[in-house]
Amino acid sequence: MNKALAVVEASESAKELVTEAGELAEGVGANLVLLHVTSDEEYEKTRKSLESIPKLETSYTAGQALEGARQFAEDIGREVLEGIEVEYESTGRVGDERDEILSAAEEFGCDHVFLAGRKRSPTGKAIFGDRTQSVILDFDGAVTVVTE
């Protein structure tokens, strides 16, 4: 059975992307994997802000970040895939988005990746790279990109 990977983010265009991925997967009888990646920078920012709260005796572990990312993907799936007859599973990752997207696609045996494109200036792409372009070039399968 075919599998598709949909990258879940906190934006309306990403929600639309998951809906479209679900409808397409339903149409061809494929399963869907929902992935949310928490970047290293996001993880460190959250961890440091929690540690800065006086008298708060808790920490933010990588395991909690992974579970939070998986739960975020699950919540979006539950919200936008209602009424679509598609089987899906949710996963979360912490790290470099491009690497984690490609790794998850390989791990789950996905032959199609859906992701939301980001608008960046040519200078921004040159300095920071472009995750979308990198996934398109490095993924051995179809990539569908939805832009805002």
N, C-alpha and C positions, 0 to 999 in steps of 0.2 A: 504494500500500500504506500502511496506517495505521502510525503510530509512536507509542509511548508512552515517556515519560521517567520513570525511577525514580530518586529521589534517594537515594544510598547514604551511610549514616552508620555510625559504629562503635557499633552497639547491636544487641541481639538483635531488637528490634522492627523495625529497619530491614532486617535480613536477612530476616525474615518478609515484610516488604513487598516486597522484590525477588523473593522466591519467588512470592508471590501475583501480582505484576505479570507475571512470566514465564509463569505458568500461564494468566492471562487473555489475554495476548498470543498464546500458543500456540493458545488456543481460538478466537480470531478471525483468526488468520493475520497478526498485526501483528508488526513488529520492535520491539525494545526498545533504548533508549539509557540507559545507566547513567551517572549524574553524581555526582561527589563534589566538593563545594565546600570549599576551604580558606579560612576567613575571613581577612581582612586581619590581624586580631589574632593568629590562630594562626601565620600566616606570620611576622609580626614577632617573636613570642615565640621561635619556633624559630631564626630568623636571629640574634637577639641571644644566645641561649644558646650557639649554636655559636661566635659571635665571642668569647664570654667564655672559651673554653677556651684556655689559654696554649699557644703553640707550634703551634697547629692552623692550618695555612696553607690554609684552605679557606673558601669562603663559601657561603651558601645563597641561590641566585638565584630569581627569580620563575619562570624556566623549570624549575628543579628542583622547585619547589613544584607547578607545573602537572603535570609528569610524575608526581610522587608521588601527586597526587590522582587522575590517570587510572589509575595502577597500582593504587591502593587500590580503585577501582571495578571494575577488571578482576579483581582477586583475589576480591572478594566475589561477582562474577558467576560466576566459575569454581567457587567453593565451593557456591553455593546453586542454580545453574541446571543442574547436572548432571542429566541424565535428562529435562530439559524441552526439547522441540523448538521452540526459539525462537532466531531470529538476533538477536544483540545486539552493540552496540559500546559502548566505554567512553570517557568524556571527563572531564577535570578542569578546574576553574576556580579562580581565586583572586579573592576580592572579597566583596561583599555577597551573602549567600545568596539573598535574594529576587530581586535583580537578575540574578544569574547563572542561577538556575533559569528565570526567564522568558526570558532571552536564549537559553539553550541550547534551550529548548522551541521557540522561534521559529526558531532557526538550523537545527535538525534536522527541522522541520516536524511536530512532535508535536501530536497532538490530545487527548492524555490525560497527566496528570501524577499520579504516585504519590509521596507523601511521608509521612514519619513525623511525627506531631504531637508537640509538646513540652508537658509539663504546666507551666503557669505560673500564678501567682496573678493575680487581676485587677489588682493593683498592678503586678506585673511586666509584664503586657501593656500597661498604660497608659504605663509609663515606657520600656520597650524596644521596644514594638510587637510584633506577632505575625506571624512569617514565614508561617505556615500561612494565617492569615486573609488576609494581603496577596496571597498567590499565588492563593487561591480567588477573591478579588475582581478581580484583574488578569489572570488567565489566561483566554483566550477558548477554553475547552474544558472537558472533564470533569476534576475533581480528586478523587482518592481519597486519604483520609487514614487512616492506621492509628495509633492511640494505644496507649501502653503500658498 
